[in-house]
Amino acid sequence: MALGGSHEEYIIINNTLLTGVQNVAFSQQVSEDPVLAVGSSFNGTTITSPTITTLAIDKLLLNSDFITGLTGSSSISGQFGYGDNLIDFEKACLGDYSVSAQVGSLPTIAFNLDIYGSLSGSESSVELGAVNENSIQKVPQEGLIVTFDKGATNAVQSVVFTQTINKQAMYGINSFEVAQVKTVGPISQQVQISIEVEDYELEETFSFLEVSKDRNRTIQIQISGENSILNTFTLENAHLTSESFSAGVGDTIIANLEYKGYKKV
């Protein structure tokens, strides 16, 4: 479902109307197992765990995005409107997000909300009372700035930053209604960087296995507008986990690097 900025379809999170939304998707999965009784091969089914709804959203990252600031919150609420239909949700948590930026293209963010509370239809729209997200700014071609350990002479072509937040839900006795959701650490982070090779050396093969390997690198990704930095993402305690190096006849030589790190809750 491509929204294209139309107010006939909108998504509001914590009273903020999102801009630049490209896709919205809800999904539910019911956990149930068959009940087996003595002398009977099948005796119906039973629910084995609460149903969790996942809300997946893809949007352009054209401003100072507030979604990533929701990390750790267990009380996210919102509304999705499409035509004359409205869906309200509550007790949601940010599960993970992925920011993608490429030279010459608009940056994007894809994120998932895990909804532990109710998901229901509504007759009352909250669109008019919602505040607009930060104003859209143009991201110039040189607006992708990556600071890492491979040198400024190797031009960055693209970068993907992913953060995954692990959560633990606690329920009341004999109840499928969530009582508390807490973030459990550490938070997993990953960065994939593609660079155009000018002055670059592959890391020695067996150095990946050494205890002395540098596992405390800092990688910073900045996406800037015409006059200021819009968004900054930092990979903490990073270590290089894989790299590839490719060249074709007449093609630019490209190196692809992957780093992983962990952030305290």
Secondary structure, DSSP 8 states (H G I E B T S, - for coil): ---TT-TTEEEEETTEE-SSEEEEEEEEEEEEEE--BTTBS---EEEEEEEEEEEEEEEE--S---GGGGTT-S-EEEEEEETTEEEEEEEEEEEEEEEEEETTS--EEEEEEEE-S-EEE-S---TTT-EE-S------TT-EEEE-TT-TTSEEEEEEEEEEEEEEEEE-TT--SEEEEEEEEEEEEEEEEEEE-SS-----GGGGG-TTS---EEEEEEEE-SSSEEEEEEEEEEEEEEEEEE--TTS--EEEEEEEEEE--
